[in-house]
Amino acid sequence: MTGWRHLDAIPDDVLRLLVANGATALKKTSPGGRPPADVADALLDSVIATVSASGEAASVTLRMAAALTRLGFLPRGSHANVDVSGRWVRIAGRYGSVYVERPGARLSLSAPG
């Protein structure tokens, strides 16, 4: 497999709203303290968007969107491109990208020829 296939673009204001809603939900799980790690992980791994094109789909998690926005990769007024290549999903902003393996897509080895 070569190259990335573009599936869709998500406006930055949509991603920022979803990240803010996720942060609010996390704060509500443990008022005045840190949420348990398993609760935080479950929330961060929740799917906040699914994009598709040409019969192929990819999920965007809160963790991916939070990383893209909090690292400053997605300037205001722009959009994030969601692309796939093999077992990888990429969400790309103007200044950087976040890569994750698709759930269930495992590395496999095969003999040449």
C-alpha positions, 0 to 999 in steps of 0.5 A: 500500500502506498500513500495516504487516501483523504477521507474528509476534513473537519473544521477546527471549530467543530473539533475544538467544541468536541475537545472542550465538551470532553474536558468538561465531562472529565472534570465532572467525573471527579469534582475537585480532584483527578479522575481515575486513570481508567475513566480518563482513558475511556473518555479519551479513547471515545470516538467523537467523529467517524468520516468516510469516503469511497467505502472506507471509514476512519474514527477520530477519538477525543485523544486524537483531537485533543492532541492536535489542538493542544499541540498547536497543530490546528490554527483557528479558522482552518480544518483537520484532514482525516486520511488513511493508509493501511492500518494507520489513520492520520489527522493533519492540521496546518502545523502538524499531524497525529497518527494512530493505528486503526483498532483491530488492524494488526501488523501481519507478516507474509513471505515474499513471492 
